[in-house]
Amino acid sequence: MSLTEIKNEHQRRSILKALSAMVGYGANHSMVRDTCASFGVEMSNDTIKTQLYWLDEQGLVSVKVQGNYLLAELKARGQDVVDGLVFIPGIKRPSAGE
């Protein structure tokens, strides 16, 4: 596995975890980016948007454009990934006890 693939897996998992922690399971991309940074996973605006669109394509989040922001909301399938109930290739699996 390449470094880029490992980085993508961690970024995607962090985004799902961030959305899972939000009141209402949703936030704009800037809030998600800041939350991921607090987990130690920093991303540029372009990267967070790219990863949100990827997660949307997988049916894990829904993404809407509002002005200059992307609004993301966690779907039930995305929560299943966070909880370790579903494995999606391209997203880091949770560690034991996580």
C-alpha positions in Angstrom: 0.0 0.0 0.0 1.4 3.4 -0.9 1.7 6.4 1.4 -1.0 8.2 -0.5 -3.4 5.3 0.0 -2.7 5.2 3.7 -3.1 9.0 4.0 -6.5 8.8 2.1 -7.7 6.1 4.4 -6.9 8.1 7.5 -8.4 11.3 6.1 -11.6 9.6 5.2 -12.0 7.9 8.6 -11.3 11.2 10.4 -13.9 13.0 8.4 -16.5 10.3 9.2 -15.5 10.5 12.9 -15.8 14.3 12.9 -19.3 14.2 11.4 -20.3 11.5 13.9 -19.3 13.9 16.7 -21.2 16.9 15.4 -24.6 17.8 16.7 -27.1 16.8 14.0 -24.3 14.7 12.3 -23.4 17.5 9.9 -21.2 20.5 9.4 -19.6 22.6 6.7 -16.2 21.5 5.3 -14.3 24.1 7.3 -15.6 22.8 10.6 -14.9 19.3 9.5 -11.4 20.2 8.5 -10.7 21.9 11.9 -12.1 18.9 13.8 -9.9 16.5 11.8 -6.9 18.7 12.6 -7.7 18.3 16.3 -7.4 14.6 15.7 -3.9 15.2 14.1 -5.1 14.8 10.5 -4.6 18.1 8.8 -6.0 18.7 5.3 -6.1 21.6 2.8 -9.5 22.9 1.7 -9.1 21.1 -1.7 -8.3 17.8 0.1 -11.2 18.0 2.4 -13.6 18.8 -0.4 -12.2 15.9 -2.6 -12.5 13.5 0.3 -16.1 14.6 1.1 -17.1 14.1 -2.6 -15.5 10.6 -2.5 -17.4 9.7 0.7 -20.6 11.0 -1.0 -20.0 8.8 -4.0 -19.7 5.8 -1.6 -23.1 6.7 0.0 -21.5 7.4 3.4 -22.3 11.2 3.5 -24.5 13.6 1.6 -22.8 16.8 0.3 -24.5 20.0 -0.7 -23.0 23.2 -2.0 -24.0 26.4 -0.2 -22.1 29.5 -1.3 -18.4 28.8 -0.9 -19.0 25.9 1.5 -19.7 22.3 1.2 -22.3 21.1 3.8 -21.8 17.4 4.7 -24.1 15.2 6.7 -23.3 11.7 7.9 -25.6 8.9 6.6 -26.5 5.8 8.5 -24.0 3.7 6.4 -21.3 6.2 7.3 -22.1 5.8 11.0 -21.8 2.0 10.5 -18.3 2.5 9.2 -17.4 4.7 12.2 -18.7 2.0 14.5 -16.8 -0.7 12.7 -19.9 -2.6 11.6 -19.1 -2.1 7.9 -15.8 -2.2 6.1 -15.3 0.0 3.0 -12.1 -0.4 1.0 -10.3 3.0 1.0 -11.2 3.8 4.6 -9.1 2.9 7.5 -10.6 0.3 9.8 -10.9 1.1 13.4 -8.3 -0.2 15.8 -9.3 -2.7 18.5 -11.0 -0.9 21.3 -11.6 2.2 19.2 
